[in-house]
Amino acid sequence: MMDASQGYHQIMLAPEDRKKVSFLTSEGTFYYVAMPFGLKNAGATYQRLIDKIFRPQIGRNVEVYVNDMLVKSKKAEEHVEDLEETFSVLRKYKLKLNPAKCAFRVQGGRFLGFMVTQRGIEANPLKIKAIIDMKAPTCLNEVQRLTGRIAALSRFLAHRSPSAGEEFSFLDVQIA
């Protein structure tokens, strides 16, 4: 599991586009040379770039979502080879990782808020505990918070309705 360090800032802007992201201060006019956070299409641009450079690996031995990367291997003895392939791509495109957020040769861990193990994707125990530890809702806002937390875990619930709206349709009547 790996994390790209300051993801957006690793994408250099074309010189002709830098004036489009200029800003004025009391010290003068400045512009970004790397893609800043907050641009309307920055997230989509970053994801498109990452998808493009890892295309040969995605689904086979890498999963990528924005700046989070997961290198997966079918056999333990293939893992070093899969990591080398991934590092080769990272070096080729001069992408840097945040070492504090990387874990190598692990059997599982938290990825995108879920637990990834050899068995597959599982619910994050911290999210389950957050629901268990909640006090009973007494107002609409608290009920919405509860339904949001349940919805986030709904893929792991065996007997769930297709829509949370069916389960909580009584809210319009009971909480006004």
SULCOR-V280830 format. One record per helix or strand of 2 or more residues. SS is the DSSP state (A for helix, B for strand). FROM is the first residue (numbers start at 0). LEN is the number of residues. If there is no record, write none. Layout:
SS&FROM&LEN, SS&FROM&LEN
This chain:
B&1&3, A&6&4, A&14&7, B&21&4, B&27&4, A&41&12, B&61&4, B&67&4, A&75&17, A&98&3, B&108&3, B&113&4, B&119&3, A&124&8, A&139&17, A&163&4, A&170&4
